[in-house]
């Protein structure tokens, strides 16, 4: 099925590895113009070049500190300067800093909130300046099953991802009149560098708690992202799609 994503300008924050990289590859395979960001300029540029070479697409890699509103503005300015528009924003960049509440410092709390929640707001604010003028756009925010269900020793992460869900719903209402769809994806446990370091006994418990009895992979999340970015989701906004193997049932 043709998703009509060829030549669409797609900005993916944190697109150099993990879920973000899987999403970037998925859009590249559809012929989109893919812009990825990373905290390291050379990494972003290297990944963009590899995507360009493999899929024969126009790709761009940019440095971004998502917790900085100025950095997000610079990223969007660079994209607009080169492509004149942004059709799709995938808000993927995020961090974890897990520990029990009694051990959590102010910085442990604020670093996760600033990156995952405030960072998402900053880049959306910049992108929608141009989407609103064009009366068109798709915004996909990465939340988490933890943002829906909570998890011990992840209070900062759970709060940030729950905030992303609330922000998604509020923005969906605010931007609907200008034909901008805002949705979220809540991945469960996906095979990435982050989950790869989990001890085997923890991995086993997670699988046992998941109805499908296995971890997901980046492609599972990427497929949902393509759907939300495509014309197939034109009448869907303010929704949270769980890609978690049934964990949140």
Secondary structure, 3 states (H helix, E strand, C coil): CCCCCCCCEEEECCCCCHHHHHHHHHHHHCCCEEEEEECCHHHHHHHHHHHHHHHCCCEEEEECCCCCHHHHHHHHHHHHHHHCCCCEEEECCCCCCCCCHHHCCHHHHHHHHHHHHHHHHHHHHHHHHHHHHHCCEEEEEECCHHHHHCCCCCHHHHHHHHHHHHHHHHHHHHHHHHCEEEEEEEECCECCHHHHCCCHHHHHHHHHHCCCCCCECHHHHHHHHHHHHCHHHCCCCCCEEEECCCCCC
